[in-house]
Amino acid sequence: MTNAATPAPVGPGPWDTRSRALLPGDPAPPAPAAPAAPVAHTGRPAARRGPADPVKALLHRHRELCARAVDPLVIAAGLEAHGITDRTAARFRHRDVFSLAEQLYARAPRTTPDGISEPRPKGARPADARPPWAGPSGWGRWTALALLPGVVCSLTLLGLDHSGGPRRLVIGLAGALALAGALSACLRRGPLRAEGRTHPATTVWVYGLLAYLLCGDGLLAALVSGGADGPWPASPALLVAPSFAVLPAAWCAHLFSAGARRGLAGSRALADFAAVARPLLLTLVGLFAAALTCLYLLAAAVFGEESGGAHGALPSTPGGALAPTVALGTLLLLGRLLTVHGFPGAAATGLAAACALEVLSCASVLAGRLPGCDALAVPVRAVAETWGAAAVPALACGAAALGLLAHATVALSRASAHT
C-alpha cells in the first residue's frame, strides 16, 4: 500500500516563503525527514496541516518585530518590507496591512532588549516623533552649517581673483580641501545625514561629477576643436551655485521627511500613504530645481564679469551652463534622499552612470582620432557643435536624474522607507 501524496510546497511569492506558509490553506514548510513509526490506519481523514489561527502564526513568525515595536506603524512598515501587501492581508481576513499590524501590535507582548515584559507605551507615535536635529535650536545649527560650503567657495574665488603665481595654487588647493570638509560636515548632521548607510563608491562619483563641472566643458571643447595639448580653462565659479544649494537641499530633505511622517500617521492603507508621498517628492524636487536656478543666475550676475573675464569662470550668457548645473544638483539631491532613506545602492548606480557618460563622451572624441574610428566621435561632436559643450553633461546628468526620480517615486512612497 502506498502512502498519500504529500502536497508540493508553495513556491516563492512576493514575500518570504516562511511567512507565505502561514496563510490559511497553504501547507506548512516541510519538516526534516525522521524514521517513521508504524501507524495503524483507522480510516479517519487526515488532520489538516496548517495553523488554525493564521494571525497567531504570523505573530510567531515576526515575534521580534512585533515585540519591539512601539507603534502599529512600525509593524506595518516591517510587514511591507517583507512583501506583504493589502491583498495578502485580505487572506488573513484583514482589509489592509495597517489593520493587520494593529492586531499584531495588540496581541504581541512588549519586551525590552533584556527580555523583560513591560506595558505598551502611551506616548507619541514614531511618525510624529521628530529627530534630534528637528528642534528649534537644531534648525538654526544645521541651517548655518549648510551655508558653510557656499561661504567657503565664495571666499576661495575672491582669493583666486586677488592672487597670482604660486600663491594662487596654494589658495586653490586650500579652498578645495576646506570645501570638501564643509560638505562632509553637512552630510554628517541635519536632514542630509545618512547614518552610515552610504555606498563606499558614492564619494568618488560625486567628486568626479563636480570635477567635470569644474573643467569638463573646457576639456571637451578643446577635444572637439582638435586641441587639448595644453591646460584647458577651468570654471571654479560654477561651483558657487551648487555650494549654496546645500541649504535648499537640506530644507527639502527635512520637509520631505516631516511630510512623510505626517502622511504615515494619517494613512490607513499603503496606497493612501503613496498618494501623499509621491506628490510631495515631486513638488520638493521641482522647488529645489527652481532654487538652484535662482542661485545660478545670482552667481552669474555676481561673479560672471569678474571671474568670467579673468579665467573663464562663467560663460558670457547667463544661461550657458544653467542646464548642467541644475541637472547635476537635482541628481545629487535625489541620490542623497535615496541614501538617507535606505537605498544607497540605487543612488550610487545613478551617480556612476552619469559619471561614466561624461567620461565616455571625452573618450569617444579621443577615440575618433584613431584611423577608421571617426564614427565614434560623431554623436558627441554633433551635440557639442549644435548646443555647446555644456549640453553633454546636461544630457548625462539629466538622464541619470530622471532615472533616479522614477526609482524614488516608487521606493520613497513605501512606509518601510520612513520608519
N, C-alpha and C positions, 0 to 999 in steps of 0.2 A: 504494500500500500504506500502510495506516495503522499507526502505532506502537501498542504495547500500552499499555493504560490504566494510568496511574500510580496506585497506591493512595492513597486520600484520607488526609490526616494525621489523627492521633488528636486528638479534642477535649480540652479541659482537663479534667483529672481532679481527684482530691482532693489532688494535689500538683503541682508545677510541670511544665509541658508539656515542658521540656527534659530533665528527669530521666525523665519517663514514656517518652520516646522511646528510652531506653536499655534498656527491658525486652525480654526475648527475644521475638522475633517481631513487635515493633512497628516500624513504619517509622521511619527517621531523619528529622529535620526537613528540609524541602525546601531545597535549595541555590539561590542566586541563578541566574537563567537566564543561560546563556552560549551563544555561537554553536556550534551542533552541527556537528561534522565528519562527513563521510560515513563510515558504519560498514558494513563488509561483514557480512552476515548469514551466520553459519556453521551455523545450525541447532541450536547448543548452548543449553541452558536458561540463562536469565538468572541471574547471580550474586545470591545472597540479600543484600539490603541489611540492615544492622544489625550490631552488634558480635558477634564470636564469643565474647568474654568480657564479659558484661554488667557484672560487678563491676568490671572494669578500666575500662570506660567510665564507670560511676558514680563511680569514684575520680577519673577525669579531670574529670568534671563538678563535683565537690566537692573539688578538689585543695587549695584553700586551707584549707578547714575541716579536712581530714584531715592536712595538713602541719603545721598549727599546734596541733593537739590534743595535749594531754599525757595523755589517758586515753581509752579507748573510750567512756566515758560521755558525753564532750563531743561525740563524733561522733554517738552515738545521739540525744542531745538535738537536735543540729542537723538530723539527718535527720527527726526527728519534727516540728520546726518547719517543714520543707518539706512536710509532709503525708504522709511515708512511714510506713505502719503495718506491723504484723506481717503482715497479709495481703499487702501489697505486697512485703515482704521474702521471702515464700514464693515469689514469682515470680522472685526472684534465687537460688532454691534455698537459702534460709536459713530457719530455724524462726521467727526473730523479728528485730526491729530490733537488739537487742543483739548477737546473733551476727554479723549483717551488719556492724555497727560494729566488732566485734573484728577481722574480716578486713580491713576497710578500714584500721584502725589498724596492723595488722601489715604491710600491703603498702605503706603510704604512707611516703615518706621524710620524716624530721623535718627541718624547715628553720627557721632563725631569721628575724627580720624583715629581716635583711640578705641573705637568700637563701643562707646557708651551711648545708650539711647537717651534722647532728650526731646522735649516738646518742640513742635514746629514753630519757627519764629513768626511773629506777627508784625514785623517791621515793613519797611518799604520793599517794593518789588525790585528785582535786579534791573528790570527795564527802566525803572525810574531813578535808580541809584546813579550818581554821577561819578566819573573817575576823579582821581585826586587833583588833576590839573584843571578841572572844570569849575572850581570855585572862583569867587570874585577876585581873590588875590592871585590865583593861578592864571587867570586870563591875562592880567597885566604882565606877569612874568614871561609867559611864552609869547605874548604879542611883542614885547620888547626884544625877546630873543630872536623872533622871526624877522625883525627888521635888521638884525646884525649883518647878514650876508650882503644886503644891498648897501649898507653903510661902508663895509669893508671894500666892496667892489668900487664904489664911487671914490673913496679916498685913494685907492690904488691908481685909478685913472688920473686923478689930479696929480699924483706924484709922478706918473709917467709923462704927463704933459709938461711938467716943470723940471725935467731932468734929462740928462743925455749921457751917452757913453756907458762905461761900466756901471755907473750908479743906477741907470735905468734898468739894467738887467737885474741888479740886486733888488730893486723895488718891485719889479715884476714877479720874481721868484717869491719874495716875502709876501706880496699880496696874494699870490696863488695859494700858498700854504695857509695864510690866515683865512682865506675864503673857504678852503676845504675844511678847516677846523670849525668855522662858523656853521657851515652846512651840516657837519656831523653833530654838532651840539643841538641844532634844531631838530634833527631826526631822532635824537635820544630823549627828547622831552616834548610834552604837549600832545596835540592831536595826531601828529605825524609819527609818534613813537610806535615801533612795530614789536617791541618786547621780545627780541631775539628770534623773530620769525623771518628774517631776511635771507634771501638766497645768497650763497657765497660769491657768485659772479655778478650780482646786481651792481655793485660799486664800480666794477670795471666797465660795464656797459654805460653807466651814467656818465662817467668821466670821459669815455670815448665819444659820446654824443655831444658833450659840452666842448670837447676839443675840436670836433668838426665844426660846431657853431662858431668857434673862435677863429679858425683859419682854414676850414674845409672849402669854403666858397672861393677863396683866393687860390688855393691849390688846384681845384677843379677848373677854374677859369684859365689858369696858366697851362694846364694839361691840354685843354681843348684848343687853345691857341698855338700849341706846339712848343711851349717853353717849359717852365718849371725846372730850369737848370740851376737857378739860384734861389734865395729865400723868397717866399711868396707873402703877400700882405696879410697881416693878422687883423682881427677886428675885436679888440678887447671890450669896446663899448657895447657890443652886442650882448655881453653878459650882464649888463646893468638891469635890464627888464626882467630876465629870469631870476636874478638875485633878489630883487624886491618882490617878485611874485611868490616867494616863500610865505609871506604873510597872508595873502588871499588864499593860498593853498591850505595853510593851517586852519583858517577860518572855515573854508569849505569842508575840510575833513571833520572839523568839530560840528558844524551844522548837520552834516550827513549822519554822524554817529548819534547826535541828540535826536534828530528827527526819526531815525530808525528805531531808537529805543522807545520813543513815544508811540510810534506806529505799532511796534511789537506789543506794547502794553494794551493798546486798544483793539487789537485784532482778535478775531475768533476763529480764523482759519488761515492756512498758509497762503491761499490766494488773496485774502484781504491784505496781508502784510506785503505781498509782492506788488499789489496795486498801489501801495503807499511808497514803497522803497524805490521803484523804478522811475516814476516821475521826479522824485526828489533828487535822485542821482543825475538824471539828465539836466535838470534845472541848474544844479550846482556846477556841473561841468560847463554849461553854457555861460554862467556867471563868471567862472574863473577865466574862460577864454576872453570874455569881454574886458575883465580887469587887466589881463595880460596885454591885450591890445592897447588899452589906455596907457599902461606903463611903458610900452614900447614907443608909442608916439611922444610921450613926455620925454623919454630918454633921447629920442632923435632930436627933439627941439633943444634940449639942454646940451648934449654932447655932440650933436651932428656936425655943426660947422667947425668947432674947435678940433675934435678928435678926428672927424672925417677928413678935414683938410690936411691934418698933420700926418696921420698914418693910416688913413682908410678905415676908421672905426665903424662908420655907418655910411650907407650909400647916400648920394645926394638927394634921392627921392625918399620921403619918409616911409613909404610902404615897400621899399626894396627887399628887406629881409623880414618883413612882418609875418608872412606866411610860415616860413620855417621856425621862427621864434615861437609863434602861437602853437604850431603843431608839436614842437618839442616840449613846451611847457604842459600842454594837455596830456601828452604821452607820459610825462613824469608824474603828473598828478594821478592819473589812472593807475599807473604802476604802484604808486605809494598807497593808494586806497586799497588795492587788492592785497598788498603786503600787510598792511595794518590789520585787515580782516581775515587773514589766514590763507592767502593764495599767493605766496611768494613765487612759486614756480611759473604761474601764468604771467606775472609781472616781469620776471627775468626773461621769459621767452619773447614777449613783445619788445622789450628793450634790445635784446640781442638781435632780433630781426631787423629793427631799424638801423642799428649799428652796422650790421652785415650789408644791408643795402647801400649804405653810404660808402663803405669801403669798396664794395664791388663796383660801384659807379666810377670811382677813380681808377680801380684796377682794369676795368674794361677799356677805358681810354688809353691806358698804357699798353694793354694787350693789342689794341688796334694798330699800334705802330709796327707790330711784327709782320713779316711778309705773309700775305694771304689771309690775314686776320682783320682786315679793315671792317668787316661787318660787325665785329664785336663792339666797336665804338659808335656805331651809327645811332642806337637809341639814345644814349647819354648825350652825344653831340647834338642831336636834334632837339632834345629838351633844353639843353643849355643855350643853344643859339636862338631858340624861339622865345623862351621865357626867362632866360638868365640862369646863372649857376645856382642861384638860391632856390630854383624850382626843384632841384634834385633832392636836397634834404627835406623840403616841404612835402614832396610826394612820399618819401621814405617814412618820415615820422608821422605823416597824416594817415598812411595806410596802417601802420602799426597801432596808432591811436584808435582808429576805427575798429580794428580787431579786438583791442583790449576793452573798448566801450561795449561791444557786443557781448563779450565774455562777462564783463562786470554787471551788466543789466540782468544777467541770469544768476551769477554767483552771489552778488551782494543783495539780491532780493530774497535770499533764504534766511530763515530765522536763525539757523545754526551759525551764520556769519556774524551775529551780533550778540552772542552770549558767551 
